Amino acid sequence: MSNLSRMAERISRRTLLKAGAAVSAAGAWSALSSQEVTFRVSGKRIAVSSGNGLRATARAMELMEQGVDTLEAAISGVNIVEEDPNDTSVGYGGLPNERGVVQLDSCVMHGPTYRAGAVAALENIKTPSRVAQKVMERTDHVLLVGQGALEFARAMGFKEENLLTDRAREAWLRWKANLSLEDDWLNDEERQAGAKRPTGTITCLCLNEKGEISGVTTTSGLAFKIPGRVGDSPIIGAGLYVDNDVGAAGSTGRGEANILESGARIVVENMRRGMEPGEACLDVLKRIARRTVESRLLSAPGKPNFGITFYALRKDGLYGAANMHGVARYAVHDGERNAHRESLHLF
Ligand code: ASP
């Protein structure tokens, strides 16, 4: 049997019967919970990324076309943004923690071998995704943090650099100056905008023509965070999850909400049961909204006041995304066109 036909869509008779019953029962996807759908290998190459990832999807596609492995392609894509000082949410130039120190989080997951690596609160290395890749390849562990992650990176030959650009340092100073009227830092009225807590991350999911899937998520995390704070981005199952039989999911936005929901893993499980990628993402946003009950996190009952987005890519080449508030742009290269697409949204 050829690889293609072996991996061709096989929806068991039992699944089909149940699926039919469930669909007729007014969209009751939950009735499918124990069912698995298997997906046809479409022979397509697709790269999906967050809105800041158009250069990443272009690079990832170029590499996949040359036969480069999906994980290597995805990481090479996000490296462009990690090394870019103008993206203040990722890698070099990322906004620092409350002490003015840039601490980076990243994880990678390789579908064909079901392996993963991650680093959290890593300082001084521009490309945490590359260090995460080394954790996957060169250790028996999945996640290294802080000083241990830095020592590991040094051992792997990564170059240490100061990651705090002048632009990020100025933003940090504005934030400090606006913290309190009672502290010793002078408030600059003209720079009020700097008091906001900007966030951002890049995720990149890649599928090749053989049906192999991998992903990466990398970030400088929540701006001005408490030193040592780790978000969802380096957490396998939250900021990223890949199952080579089903697909991949990644996330950007409020990491704390995502960690509590294991968002990326649930997106993938939703797809495993037959949901389309966009719907699978939207379902997780609904779960997050339902479980957000603290008033400080709500703008109205049942309506979180924070942003969070999920991105998903299915083994058969379908992709989608969903955003908590309004349409979010995300980047997709479908093998022909590299462009922003619009996400679904919950509110
Ligand atoms: N998810 C990131 C974190 O919580 C931040 C973001 O994407 O905005 O660290």
Boltz pocket constraint, residues with backbone or C-beta under 6 A from the ligand:
constraints:
  - pocket:
      binder: B
      contacts: [[A, 198], [A, 199], [A, 200], [A, 201], [A, 219], [A, 220], [A, 221], [A, 222], [A, 230], [A, 231], [A, 232], [A, 233], [A, 251], [A, 252], [A, 253], [A, 254], [A, 255], [A, 256]]
      max_distance: 6.0
